[in-house]
Amino acid sequence: MTDTVLDVRGLSCPLPVLKANRVLRGLPGGARLRVLATDRASVSDFQVFCRETGHALVSFADENGIFSFTIKRRVQDG
């Protein structure tokens, strides 16, 4: 299974997390979403988002100000 990619570069808080949440809702449990963002606040925003929703923050990278987050959708809602 390949990762779905969401490019939210140039958007500011809270839009990156809101858009990621919308995409994650449409993915099956266990699917992975890769998010590309430039908003520095998104680093802490995605950590909190994953902790509160039960999704797993699999990886994070910062390459020249472009933040890449890989999020694994929780397997079960409820």
PDB file with SEQRES, HELIX, SHEET and CRYST1 records, atoms N, CA, C and O in Angstrom:
SEQRES   1 A   78  MET THR ASP THR VAL LEU ASP VAL ARG GLY LEU SER CYS          
SEQRES   2 A   78  PRO LEU PRO VAL LEU LYS ALA ASN ARG VAL LEU ARG GLY          
SEQRES   3 A   78  LEU PRO GLY GLY ALA ARG LEU ARG VAL LEU ALA THR ASP          
SEQRES   4 A   78  ARG ALA SER VAL SER ASP PHE GLN VAL PHE CYS ARG GLU          
SEQRES   5 A   78  THR GLY HIS ALA LEU VAL SER PHE ALA ASP GLU ASN GLY          
SEQRES   6 A   78  ILE PHE SER PHE THR ILE LYS ARG ARG VAL GLN ASP GLY          
HELIX    1 AA1 LEU A   15  ARG A   25  1                                  11    
HELIX    2 AA2 SER A   42  THR A   53  1                                  12    
SHEET    1 AA1 4 THR A   4  ASP A   7  0                                        
SHEET    2 AA1 4 ARG A  32  ALA A  37  1                                        
SHEET    3 AA1 4 ILE A  66  LYS A  72 -1                                        
SHEET    4 AA1 4 ALA A  56  GLU A  63 -1                                        
CRYST1    1.000    1.000    1.000  90.00  90.00  90.00 P 1           1          
ATOM      1  N   MET A   1       0.849  -1.183   0.000  1.00  0.00           N  
ATOM      2  CA  MET A   1       0.000   0.000   0.000  1.00  0.00           C  
ATOM      3  C   MET A   1       0.894   1.246   0.000  1.00  0.00           C  
ATOM      4  O   MET A   1       1.843   1.333   0.779  1.00  0.00           O  
ATOM      5  N   THR A   2       0.591   2.190  -0.861  1.00  0.00           N  
ATOM      6  CA  THR A   2       1.369   3.417  -0.918  1.00  0.00           C  
ATOM      7  C   THR A   2       0.734   4.473  -0.019  1.00  0.00           C  
ATOM      8  O   THR A   2      -0.463   4.434   0.267  1.00  0.00           O  
ATOM      9  N   ASP A   3       1.564   5.415   0.416  1.00  0.00           N  
ATOM     10  CA  ASP A   3       1.072   6.497   1.256  1.00  0.00           C  
ATOM     11  C   ASP A   3       0.285   7.491   0.418  1.00  0.00           C  
ATOM     12  O   ASP A   3       0.641   7.773  -0.726  1.00  0.00           O  
ATOM     13  N   THR A   4      -0.783   8.016   0.993  1.00  0.00           N  
ATOM     14  CA  THR A   4      -1.487   9.138   0.402  1.00  0.00           C  
ATOM     15  C   THR A   4      -0.708  10.386   0.792  1.00  0.00           C  
ATOM     16  O   THR A   4      -0.263  10.500   1.934  1.00  0.00           O  
ATOM     17  N   VAL A   5      -0.536  11.321  -0.131  1.00  0.00           N  
ATOM     18  CA  VAL A   5       0.230  12.530   0.157  1.00  0.00           C  
ATOM     19  C   VAL A   5      -0.706  13.730   0.156  1.00  0.00           C  
ATOM     20  O   VAL A   5      -1.517  13.902  -0.754  1.00  0.00           O  
ATOM     21  N   LEU A   6      -0.580  14.560   1.195  1.00  0.00           N  
ATOM     22  CA  LEU A   6      -1.343  15.793   1.319  1.00  0.00           C  
ATOM     23  C   LEU A   6      -0.355  16.945   1.398  1.00  0.00           C  
ATOM     24  O   LEU A   6       0.447  17.010   2.330  1.00  0.00           O  
ATOM     25  N   ASP A   7      -0.403  17.846   0.440  1.00  0.00           N  
ATOM     26  CA  ASP A   7       0.499  19.002   0.394  1.00  0.00           C  
ATOM     27  C   ASP A   7      -0.238  20.225   0.925  1.00  0.00           C  
ATOM     28  O   ASP A   7      -1.125  20.765   0.265  1.00  0.00           O  
ATOM     29  N   VAL A   8       0.140  20.655   2.124  1.00  0.00           N  
ATOM     30  CA  VAL A   8      -0.477  21.839   2.733  1.00  0.00           C  
ATOM     31  C   VAL A   8       0.574  22.933   2.945  1.00  0.00           C  
ATOM     32  O   VAL A   8       0.429  23.783   3.824  1.00  0.00           O  
ATOM     33  N   ARG A   9       1.628  22.902   2.130  1.00  0.00           N  
ATOM     34  CA  ARG A   9       2.663  23.938   2.230  1.00  0.00           C  
ATOM     35  C   ARG A   9       2.037  25.298   1.962  1.00  0.00           C  
ATOM     36  O   ARG A   9       1.229  25.460   1.048  1.00  0.00           O  
ATOM     37  N   GLY A  10       2.430  26.275   2.782  1.00  0.00           N  
ATOM     38  CA  GLY A  10       1.918  27.629   2.634  1.00  0.00           C  
ATOM     39  C   GLY A  10       0.683  27.912   3.467  1.00  0.00           C  
ATOM     40  O   GLY A  10       0.298  29.071   3.613  1.00  0.00           O  
ATOM     41  N   LEU A  11       0.052  26.882   4.018  1.00  0.00           N  
ATOM     42  CA  LEU A  11      -1.119  27.084   4.863  1.00  0.00           C  
ATOM     43  C   LEU A  11      -0.709  27.217   6.323  1.00  0.00           C  
ATOM     44  O   LEU A  11       0.262  26.601   6.761  1.00  0.00           O  
ATOM     45  N   SER A  12      -1.447  28.018   7.066  1.00  0.00           N  
ATOM     46  CA  SER A  12      -1.151  28.254   8.471  1.00  0.00           C  
ATOM     47  C   SER A  12      -2.138  27.534   9.368  1.00  0.00           C  
ATOM     48  O   SER A  12      -3.226  27.141   8.946  1.00  0.00           O  
ATOM     49  N   CYS A  13      -1.730  27.371  10.616  1.00  0.00           N  
ATOM     50  CA  CYS A  13      -2.539  26.754  11.665  1.00  0.00           C  
ATOM     51  C   CYS A  13      -3.916  27.416  11.711  1.00  0.00           C  
ATOM     52  O   CYS A  13      -4.002  28.644  11.672  1.00  0.00           O  
ATOM     53  N   PRO A  14      -4.974  26.648  11.792  1.00  0.00           N  
ATOM     54  CA  PRO A  14      -5.090  25.208  11.995  1.00  0.00           C  
ATOM     55  C   PRO A  14      -5.331  24.417  10.715  1.00  0.00           C  
ATOM     56  O   PRO A  14      -5.625  23.223  10.776  1.00  0.00           O  
ATOM     57  N   LEU A  15      -5.211  25.061   9.558  1.00  0.00           N  
ATOM     58  CA  LEU A  15      -5.583  24.406   8.293  1.00  0.00           C  
ATOM     59  C   LEU A  15      -4.841  23.110   7.993  1.00  0.00           C  
ATOM     60  O   LEU A  15      -5.483  22.167   7.530  1.00  0.00           O  
ATOM     61  N   PRO A  16      -3.516  22.995   8.226  1.00  0.00           N  
ATOM     62  CA  PRO A  16      -2.867  21.707   7.926  1.00  0.00           C  
ATOM     63  C   PRO A  16      -3.495  20.529   8.671  1.00  0.00           C  
ATOM     64  O   PRO A  16      -3.724  19.473   8.082  1.00  0.00           O  
ATOM     65  N   VAL A  17      -3.773  20.706   9.958  1.00  0.00           N  
ATOM     66  CA  VAL A  17      -4.363  19.615  10.745  1.00  0.00           C  
ATOM     67  C   VAL A  17      -5.808  19.355  10.307  1.00  0.00           C  
ATOM     68  O   VAL A  17      -6.219  18.200  10.202  1.00  0.00           O  
ATOM     69  N   LEU A  18      -6.567  20.398  10.056  1.00  0.00           N  
ATOM     70  CA  LEU A  18      -7.959  20.217   9.631  1.00  0.00           C  
ATOM     71  C   LEU A  18      -8.044  19.464   8.308  1.00  0.00           C  
ATOM     72  O   LEU A  18      -8.878  18.572   8.149  1.00  0.00           O  
ATOM     73  N   LYS A  19      -7.186  19.822   7.364  1.00  0.00           N  
ATOM     74  CA  LYS A  19      -7.194  19.142   6.067  1.00  0.00           C  
ATOM     75  C   LYS A  19      -6.714  17.689   6.198  1.00  0.00           C  
ATOM     76  O   LYS A  19      -7.246  16.797   5.537  1.00  0.00           O  
ATOM     77  N   ALA A  20      -5.721  17.460   7.042  1.00  0.00           N  
ATOM     78  CA  ALA A  20      -5.247  16.092   7.268  1.00  0.00           C  
ATOM     79  C   ALA A  20      -6.345  15.249   7.899  1.00  0.00           C  
ATOM     80  O   ALA A  20      -6.539  14.095   7.516  1.00  0.00           O  
ATOM     81  N   ASN A  21      -7.058  15.808   8.854  1.00  0.00           N  
ATOM     82  CA  ASN A  21      -8.145  15.082   9.513  1.00  0.00           C  
ATOM     83  C   ASN A  21      -9.210  14.682   8.497  1.00  0.00           C  
ATOM     84  O   ASN A  21      -9.725  13.565   8.541  1.00  0.00           O  
ATOM     85  N   ARG A  22      -9.536  15.576   7.597  1.00  0.00           N  
ATOM     86  CA  ARG A  22     -10.543  15.278   6.566  1.00  0.00           C  
ATOM     87  C   ARG A  22     -10.087  14.117   5.679  1.00  0.00           C  
ATOM     88  O   ARG A  22     -10.877  13.226   5.364  1.00  0.00           O  
ATOM     89  N   VAL A  23      -8.822  14.129   5.281  1.00  0.00           N  
ATOM     90  CA  VAL A  23      -8.301  13.051   4.433  1.00  0.00           C  
ATOM     91  C   VAL A  23      -8.268  11.737   5.213  1.00  0.00           C  
ATOM     92  O   VAL A  23      -8.662  10.696   4.686  1.00  0.00           O  
ATOM     93  N   LEU A  24      -7.805  11.775   6.459  1.00  0.00           N  
ATOM     94  CA  LEU A  24      -7.723  10.557   7.270  1.00  0.00           C  
ATOM     95  C   LEU A  24      -9.078   9.899   7.451  1.00  0.00           C  
ATOM     96  O   LEU A  24      -9.171   8.672   7.469  1.00  0.00           O  
ATOM     97  N   ARG A  25     -10.118  10.686   7.583  1.00  0.00           N  
ATOM     98  CA  ARG A  25     -11.469  10.127   7.750  1.00  0.00           C  
ATOM     99  C   ARG A  25     -11.890   9.293   6.553  1.00  0.00           C  
ATOM    100  O   ARG A  25     -12.692   8.370   6.687  1.00  0.00           O  
ATOM    101  N   GLY A  26     -11.356   9.613   5.391  1.00  0.00           N  
ATOM    102  CA  GLY A  26     -11.703   8.874   4.176  1.00  0.00           C  
ATOM    103  C   GLY A  26     -10.809   7.677   3.895  1.00  0.00           C  
ATOM    104  O   GLY A  26     -11.033   6.951   2.927  1.00  0.00           O  
ATOM    105  N   LEU A  27      -9.799   7.464   4.729  1.00  0.00           N  
ATOM    106  CA  LEU A  27      -8.871   6.356   4.517  1.00  0.00           C  
ATOM    107  C   LEU A  27      -9.257   5.165   5.396  1.00  0.00           C  
ATOM    108  O   LEU A  27      -9.840   5.344   6.465  1.00  0.00           O  
ATOM    109  N   PRO A  28      -8.935   3.962   4.950  1.00  0.00           N  
ATOM    110  CA  PRO A  28      -9.211   2.784   5.788  1.00  0.00           C  
ATOM    111  C   PRO A  28      -8.242   2.713   6.965  1.00  0.00           C  
ATOM    112  O   PRO A  28      -7.161   3.301   6.924  1.00  0.00           O  
ATOM    113  N   GLY A  29      -8.630   1.997   8.005  1.00  0.00           N  
ATOM    114  CA  GLY A  29      -7.766   1.819   9.164  1.00  0.00           C  
ATOM    115  C   GLY A  29      -6.425   1.228   8.765  1.00  0.00           C  
ATOM    116  O   GLY A  29      -6.369   0.303   7.956  1.00  0.00           O  
ATOM    117  N   GLY A  30      -5.345   1.756   9.328  1.00  0.00           N  
ATOM    118  CA  GLY A  30      -4.010   1.278   9.023  1.00  0.00           C  
ATOM    119  C   GLY A  30      -3.349   1.971   7.844  1.00  0.00           C  
ATOM    120  O   GLY A  30      -2.148   1.807   7.630  1.00  0.00           O  
ATOM    121  N   ALA A  31      -4.114   2.748   7.070  1.00  0.00           N  
ATOM    122  CA  ALA A  31      -3.548   3.470   5.925  1.00  0.00           C  
ATOM    123  C   ALA A  31      -2.650   4.593   6.426  1.00  0.00           C  
ATOM    124  O   ALA A  31      -2.809   5.086   7.543  1.00  0.00           O  
ATOM    125  N   ARG A  32      -1.712   4.983   5.587  1.00  0.00           N  
ATOM    126  CA  ARG A  32      -0.759   6.028   5.969  1.00  0.00           C  
ATOM    127  C   ARG A  32      -0.956   7.282   5.133  1.00  0.00           C  
ATOM    128  O   ARG A  32      -1.204   7.221   3.928  1.00  0.00           O  
ATOM    129  N   LEU A  33      -0.840   8.415   5.805  1.00  0.00           N  
ATOM    130  CA  LEU A  33      -0.951   9.725   5.165  1.00  0.00           C  
ATOM    131  C   LEU A  33       0.352  10.462   5.381  1.00  0.00           C  
ATOM    132  O   LEU A  33       0.820  10.589   6.512  1.00  0.00           O  
ATOM    133  N   ARG A  34       0.939  10.946   4.305  1.00  0.00           N  
ATOM    134  CA  ARG A  34       2.149  11.778   4.394  1.00  0.00           C  
ATOM    135  C   ARG A  34       1.727  13.218   4.157  1.00  0.00           C  
ATOM    136  O   ARG A  34       1.141  13.545   3.126  1.00  0.00           O  
ATOM    137  N   VAL A  35       2.034  14.080   5.131  1.00  0.00           N  
ATOM    138  CA  VAL A  35       1.652  15.482   5.062  1.00  0.00           C  
ATOM    139  C   VAL A  35       2.912  16.329   4.892  1.00  0.00           C  
ATOM    140  O   VAL A  35       3.888  16.155   5.622  1.00  0.00           O  
ATOM    141  N   LEU A  36       2.883  17.248   3.924  1.00  0.00           N  
ATOM    142  CA  LEU A  36       3.973  18.201   3.718  1.00  0.00           C  
ATOM    143  C   LEU A  36       3.471  19.573   4.132  1.00  0.00           C  
ATOM    144  O   LEU A  36       2.463  20.052   3.613  1.00  0.00           O  
ATOM    145  N   ALA A  37       4.175  20.211   5.073  1.00  0.00           N  
ATOM    146  CA  ALA A  37       3.741  21.494   5.601  1.00  0.00           C  
ATOM    147  C   ALA A  37       4.937  22.432   5.772  1.00  0.00           C  
ATOM    148  O   ALA A  37       6.081  21.987   5.861  1.00  0.00           O  
ATOM    149  N   THR A  38       4.656  23.728   5.815  1.00  0.00           N  
ATOM    150  CA  THR A  38       5.706  24.715   6.058  1.00  0.00           C  
ATOM    151  C   THR A  38       5.454  25.518   7.328  1.00  0.00           C  
ATOM    152  O   THR A  38       6.334  26.258   7.769  1.00  0.00           O  
ATOM    153  N   ASP A  39       4.292  25.391   7.913  1.00  0.00           N  
ATOM    154  CA  ASP A  39       3.959  26.131   9.133  1.00  0.00           C  
ATOM    155  C   ASP A  39       4.683  25.493  10.318  1.00  0.00           C  
ATOM    156  O   ASP A  39       4.451  24.326  10.633  1.00  0.00           O  
ATOM    157  N   ARG A  40       5.557  26.257  10.972  1.00  0.00           N  
ATOM    158  CA  ARG A  40       6.338  25.747  12.093  1.00  0.00           C  
ATOM    159  C   ARG A  40       5.437  25.229  13.221  1.00  0.00           C  
ATOM    160  O   ARG A  40       5.810  24.289  13.923  1.00  0.00           O  
ATOM    161  N   ALA A  41       4.271  25.826  13.399  1.00  0.00           N  
ATOM    162  CA  ALA A  41       3.335  25.389  14.445  1.00  0.00           C  
ATOM    163  C   ALA A  41       2.802  23.985  14.171  1.00  0.00           C  
ATOM    164  O   ALA A  41       2.321  23.319  15.088  1.00  0.00           O  
ATOM    165  N   SER A  42       2.880  23.531  12.927  1.00  0.00           N  
ATOM    166  CA  SER A  42       2.349  22.211  12.601  1.00  0.00           C  
ATOM    167  C   SER A  42       3.119  21.097  13.301  1.00  0.00           C  
ATOM    168  O   SER A  42       2.582  20.005  13.487  1.00  0.00           O  
ATOM    169  N   VAL A  43       4.366  21.352  13.690  1.00  0.00           N  
ATOM    170  CA  VAL A  43       5.154  20.325  14.373  1.00  0.00           C  
ATOM    171  C   VAL A  43       4.458  19.909  15.664  1.00  0.00           C  
ATOM    172  O   VAL A  43       4.218  18.721  15.878  1.00  0.00           O  
ATOM    173  N   SER A  44       4.136  20.857  16.515  1.00  0.00           N  
ATOM    174  CA  SER A  44       3.441  20.524  17.765  1.00  0.00           C  
ATOM    175  C   SER A  44       1.977  20.188  17.502  1.00  0.00           C  
ATOM    176  O   SER A  44       1.404  19.343  18.190  1.00  0.00           O  
ATOM    177  N   ASP A  45       1.366  20.840  16.513  1.00  0.00           N  
ATOM    178  CA  ASP A  45      -0.045  20.575  16.208  1.00  0.00           C  
ATOM    179  C   ASP A  45      -0.276  19.112  15.846  1.00  0.00           C  
ATOM    180  O   ASP A  45      -1.235  18.506  16.324  1.00  0.00           O  
ATOM    181  N   PHE A  46       0.588  18.533  15.006  1.00  0.00           N  
ATOM    182  CA  PHE A  46       0.396  17.144  14.598  1.00  0.00           C  
ATOM    183  C   PHE A  46       0.694  16.169  15.728  1.00  0.00           C  
ATOM    184  O   PHE A  46       0.075  15.108  15.809  1.00  0.00           O  
ATOM    185  N   GLN A  47       1.634  16.517  16.601  1.00  0.00           N  
ATOM    186  CA  GLN A  47       1.899  15.664  17.766  1.00  0.00           C  
ATOM    187  C   GLN A  47       0.661  15.595  18.654  1.00  0.00           C  
ATOM    188  O   GLN A  47       0.250  14.511  19.070  1.00  0.00           O  
ATOM    189  N   VAL A  48       0.072  16.741  18.942  1.00  0.00           N  
ATOM    190  CA  VAL A  48      -1.131  16.790  19.777  1.00  0.00           C  
ATOM    191  C   VAL A  48      -2.302  16.114  19.073  1.00  0.00           C  
ATOM    192  O   VAL A  48      -3.037  15.345  19.693  1.00  0.00           O  
ATOM    193  N   PHE A  49      -2.482  16.394  17.791  1.00  0.00           N  
ATOM    194  CA  PHE A  49      -3.570  15.802  17.018  1.00  0.00           C  
ATOM    195  C   PHE A  49      -3.519  14.274  17.093  1.00  0.00           C  
ATOM    196  O   PHE A  49      -4.535  13.629  17.354  1.00  0.00           O  
ATOM    197  N   CYS A  50      -2.338  13.696  16.864  1.00  0.00           N  
ATOM    198  CA  CYS A  50      -2.218  12.233  16.874  1.00  0.00           C  
ATOM    199  C   CYS A  50      -2.463  11.678  18.273  1.00  0.00           C  
ATOM    200  O   CYS A  50      -3.125  10.651  18.425  1.00  0.00           O  
ATOM    201  N   ARG A  51      -1.946  12.334  19.276  1.00  0.00           N  
ATOM    202  CA  ARG A  51      -2.147  11.865  20.650  1.00  0.00           C  
ATOM    203  C   ARG A  51      -3.632  11.878  21.011  1.00  0.00           C  
ATOM    204  O   ARG A  51      -4.118  10.951  21.660  1.00  0.00           O  
ATOM    205  N   GLU A  52      -4.348  12.906  20.603  1.00  0.00           N  
ATOM    206  CA  GLU A  52      -5.755  13.048  20.969  1.00  0.00           C  
ATOM    207  C   GLU A  52      -6.702  12.196  20.130  1.00  0.00           C  
ATOM    208  O   GLU A  52      -7.792  11.857  20.591  1.00  0.00           O  
ATOM    209  N   THR A  53      -6.309  11.846  18.916  1.00  0.00           N  
ATOM    210  CA  THR A  53      -7.208  11.096  18.030  1.00  0.00           C  
ATOM    211  C   THR A  53      -6.899   9.608  17.970  1.00  0.00           C  
ATOM    212  O   THR A  53      -7.722   8.827  17.491  1.00  0.00           O  
ATOM    213  N   GLY A  54      -5.732   9.206  18.445  1.00  0.00           N  
ATOM    214  CA  GLY A  54      -5.370   7.798  18.398  1.00  0.00           C  
ATOM    215  C   GLY A  54      -4.652   7.379  17.128  1.00  0.00           C  
ATOM    216  O   GLY A  54      -4.300   6.209  16.977  1.00  0.00           O  
ATOM    217  N   HIS A  55      -4.427   8.314  16.211  1.00  0.00           N  
ATOM    218  CA  HIS A  55      -3.620   8.013  15.032  1.00  0.00           C  
ATOM    219  C   HIS A  55      -2.156   7.984  15.470  1.00  0.00           C  
ATOM    220  O   HIS A  55      -1.790   8.613  16.462  1.00  0.00           O  
ATOM    221  N   ALA A  56      -1.323   7.254  14.732  1.00  0.00           N  
ATOM    222  CA  ALA A  56       0.092   7.145  15.091  1.00  0.00           C  
ATOM    223  C   ALA A  56       0.941   8.068  14.224  1.00  0.00           C  
ATOM    224  O   ALA A  56       0.850   8.038  12.997  1.00  0.00           O  
ATOM    225  N   LEU A  57       1.767   8.888  14.871  1.00  0.00           N  
ATOM    226  CA  LEU A  57       2.735   9.708  14.148  1.00  0.00           C  
ATOM    227  C   LEU A  57       3.959   8.815  13.931  1.00  0.00           C  
ATOM    228  O   LEU A  57       4.791   8.650  14.823  1.00  0.00           O  
ATOM    229  N   VAL A  58       4.048   8.251  12.740  1.00  0.00           N  
ATOM    230  CA  VAL A  58       5.071   7.257  12.425  1.00  0.00           C  
ATOM    231  C   VAL A  58       6.432   7.904  12.238  1.00  0.00           C  
ATOM    232  O   VAL A  58       7.442   7.373  12.699  1.00  0.00           O  
ATOM    233  N   SER A  59       6.466   9.054  11.560  1.00  0.00           N  
ATOM    234  CA  SER A  59       7.749   9.719  11.333  1.00  0.00           C  
ATOM    235  C   SER A  59       7.539  11.212  11.137  1.00  0.00           C  
ATOM    236  O   SER A  59       6.455  11.683  10.794  1.00  0.00           O  
ATOM    237  N   PHE A  60       8.625  11.928  11.371  1.00  0.00           N  
ATOM    238  CA  PHE A  60       8.656  13.372  11.191  1.00  0.00           C  
ATOM    239  C   PHE A  60      10.035  13.744  10.666  1.00  0.00           C  
ATOM    240  O   PHE A  60      11.044  13.216  11.132  1.00  0.00           O  
ATOM    241  N   ALA A  61      10.080  14.651   9.700  1.00  0.00           N  
ATOM    242  CA  ALA A  61      11.357  15.141   9.179  1.00  0.00           C  
ATOM    243  C   ALA A  61      11.225  16.620   8.840  1.00  0.00           C  
ATOM    244  O   ALA A  61      10.148  17.100   8.487  1.00  0.00           O  
ATOM    245  N   ASP A  62      12.328  17.322   8.952  1.00  0.00           N  
ATOM    246  CA  ASP A  62      12.406  18.735   8.582  1.00  0.00           C  
ATOM    247  C   ASP A  62      13.523  18.863   7.560  1.00  0.00           C  
ATOM    248  O   ASP A  62      14.702  18.704   7.879  1.00  0.00           O  
ATOM    249  N   GLU A  63      13.131  19.154   6.324  1.00  0.00           N  
ATOM    250  CA  GLU A  63      14.114  19.331   5.265  1.00  0.00           C  
ATOM    251  C   GLU A  63      14.017  20.739   4.723  1.00  0.00           C  
ATOM    252  O   GLU A  63      13.139  21.051   3.919  1.00  0.00           O  
ATOM    253  N   ASN A  64      14.932  21.591   5.174  1.00  0.00           N  
ATOM    254  CA  ASN A  64      14.992  22.985   4.716  1.00  0.00           C  
ATOM    255  C   ASN A  64      13.665  23.718   4.902  1.00  0.00           C  
ATOM    256  O   ASN A  64      13.225  24.452   4.017  1.00  0.00           O  
ATOM    257  N   GLY A  65      13.032  23.515   6.059  1.00  0.00           N  
ATOM    258  CA  GLY A  65      11.795  24.225   6.368  1.00  0.00           C  
ATOM    259  C   GLY A  65      10.532  23.587   5.837  1.00  0.00           C  
ATOM    260  O   GLY A  65       9.444  24.138   6.009  1.00  0.00           O  
ATOM    261  N   ILE A  66      10.650  22.432   5.191  1.00  0.00           N  
ATOM    262  CA  ILE A  66       9.469  21.682   4.769  1.00  0.00           C  
ATOM    263  C   ILE A  66       9.341  20.504   5.724  1.00  0.00           C  
ATOM    264  O   ILE A  66      10.212  19.636   5.783  1.00  0.00           O  
ATOM    265  N   PHE A  67       8.250  20.488   6.466  1.00  0.00           N  
ATOM    266  CA  PHE A  67       8.017  19.456   7.456  1.00  0.00           C  
ATOM    267  C   PHE A  67       7.229  18.319   6.822  1.00  0.00           C  
ATOM    268  O   PHE A  67       6.223  18.541   6.149  1.00  0.00           O  
ATOM    269  N   SER A  68       7.698  17.109   7.046  1.00  0.00           N  
ATOM    270  CA  SER A  68       7.041  15.923   6.510  1.00  0.00           C  
ATOM    271  C   SER A  68       6.601  15.055   7.683  1.00  0.00           C  
ATOM    272  O   SER A  68       7.412  14.659   8.520  1.00  0.00           O  
ATOM    273  N   PHE A  69       5.305  14.765   7.728  1.00  0.00           N  
ATOM    274  CA  PHE A  69       4.738  13.927   8.778  1.00  0.00           C  
ATOM    275  C   PHE A  69       4.130  12.694   8.125  1.00  0.00           C  
ATOM    276  O   PHE A  69       3.414  12.809   7.130  1.00  0.00           O  
ATOM    277  N   THR A  70       4.407  11.521   8.672  1.00  0.00           N  
ATOM    278  CA  THR A  70       3.728  10.316   8.217  1.00  0.00           C  
ATOM    279  C   THR A  70       2.838   9.854   9.360  1.00  0.00           C  
ATOM    280  O   THR A  70       3.307   9.572  10.463  1.00  0.00           O  
ATOM    281  N   ILE A  71       1.549   9.785   9.072  1.00  0.00           N  
ATOM    282  CA  ILE A  71       0.546   9.444  10.077  1.00  0.00           C  
ATOM    283  C   ILE A  71      -0.149   8.157   9.651  1.00  0.00           C  
ATOM    284  O   ILE A  71      -0.595   8.023   8.511  1.00  0.00           O  
ATOM    285  N   LYS A  72      -0.233   7.214  10.585  1.00  0.00           N  
ATOM    286  CA  LYS A  72      -0.936   5.959  10.325  1.00  0.00           C  
ATOM    287  C   LYS A  72      -2.311   6.053  10.967  1.00  0.00           C  
ATOM    288  O   LYS A  72      -2.437   6.269  12.173  1.00  0.00           O  
ATOM    289  N   ARG A  73      -3.342   5.885  10.138  1.00  0.00           N  
ATOM    290  CA  ARG A  73      -4.708   6.011  10.635  1.00  0.00           C  
ATOM    291  C   ARG A  73      -5.022   4.914  11.638  1.00  0.00           C  
ATOM    292  O   ARG A  73      -4.663   3.753  11.446  1.00  0.00           O  
ATOM    293  N   ARG A  74      -5.689   5.298  12.696  1.00  0.00           N  
ATOM    294  CA  ARG A  74      -6.071   4.286  13.703  1.00  0.00           C  
ATOM    295  C   ARG A  74      -6.941   3.240  13.022  1.00  0.00           C  
ATOM    296  O   ARG A  74      -7.646   3.528  12.055  1.00  0.00           O  
ATOM    297  N   VAL A  75      -6.878   2.034  13.540  1.00  0.00           N  
ATOM    298  CA  VAL A  75      -7.542   0.908  12.897  1.00  0.00           C  
ATOM    299  C   VAL A  75      -9.045   0.941  13.136  1.00  0.00           C  
ATOM    300  O   VAL A  75      -9.815   0.508  12.279  1.00  0.00           O  
ATOM    301  N   GLN A  76      -9.464   1.439  14.266  1.00  0.00           N  
ATOM    302  CA  GLN A  76     -10.884   1.349  14.600  1.00  0.00           C  
ATOM    303  C   GLN A  76     -11.393   2.663  15.179  1.00  0.00           C  
ATOM    304  O   GLN A  76     -10.740   3.271  16.027  1.00  0.00           O  
ATOM    305  N   ASP A  77     -12.541   3.087  14.727  1.00  0.00           N  
ATOM    306  CA  ASP A  77     -13.206   4.249  15.324  1.00  0.00           C  
ATOM    307  C   ASP A  77     -13.995   3.798  16.541  1.00  0.00           C  
ATOM    308  O   ASP A  77     -14.376   2.635  16.678  1.00  0.00           O  
ATOM    309  N   GLY A  78     -14.225   4.771  17.420  1.00  0.00           N  
ATOM    310  CA  GLY A  78     -15.100   4.432  18.534  1.00  0.00           C  
ATOM    311  C   GLY A  78     -14.567   4.718  19.856  1.00  0.00           C  
ATOM    312  O   GLY A  78     -15.235   4.466  20.859  1.00  0.00           O  
TER     313      GLY A  78                                                      
END                                                                             
